[in-house]
């Protein structure tokens, strides 16, 4: 699961990852943030990323929208 977080005032709008092995409890990924704050778009509206399974490539894909 990807979820928004704020590391500090200098790095707003980062994205963290958590995973579950049982579908009930989640563990925060030790390498967070997985999507860092982007200074060039910090003033813009950054939406929560979408994460989905892409069957043709058999890979997880993340899409981040900045408006």
C-alpha positions in Angstrom: 0.0 0.0 0.0 1.3 3.5 -0.9 0.3 6.3 1.5 1.1 10.0 1.7 3.4 11.2 4.5 5.2 14.3 5.6 8.8 13.8 6.6 9.3 17.4 7.7 8.4 20.9 6.6 11.3 20.8 4.1 10.0 17.6 2.5 6.3 17.6 2.3 4.2 15.2 0.2 6.4 12.1 0.2 4.9 8.7 -0.4 5.6 5.7 1.8 5.1 2.0 1.3 3.7 -0.6 3.7 3.2 -4.2 3.0 1.2 -7.1 4.5 1.9 -10.8 4.5 -1.4 -11.8 6.0 -3.8 -9.1 4.6 -4.6 -7.8 8.1 -1.5 -6.2 9.5 1.0 -4.0 7.7 4.7 -3.4 8.0 6.2 0.0 7.1 8.9 -0.4 4.5 12.4 0.4 6.0 13.4 2.3 2.8 10.7 4.9 3.0 10.0 7.3 1.4 9.7 5.4 -1.9 8.6 8.5 -3.8 10.5 11.6 -2.4 9.3 15.1 -2.3 9.7 16.8 -5.7 10.9 20.5 -5.1 9.9 21.5 -8.6 6.3 20.6 -7.9 6.0 21.2 -4.2 3.7 24.2 -4.7 1.3 22.1 -7.0 -1.4 19.6 -6.1 0.1 16.2 -5.9 -2.5 13.4 -5.8 -2.1 10.1 -4.0 -0.5 7.6 -6.3 -2.4 4.7 -7.8 -0.8 1.3 -7.6 -2.1 -1.6 -9.8 -1.0 -4.9 -11.2 -0.3 -4.8 -15.0 -1.0 -8.3 -16.2 0.7 -8.0 -19.7 4.1 -7.4 -18.0 3.3 -9.1 -14.8 4.5 -6.1 -12.8 3.2 -3.7 -10.3 2.9 -0.1 -11.7 2.5 3.1 -9.8 1.0 6.3 -11.3 1.5 9.7 -9.7 -0.5 12.7 -10.9 0.5 16.3 -10.3 -1.9 19.0 -11.3 
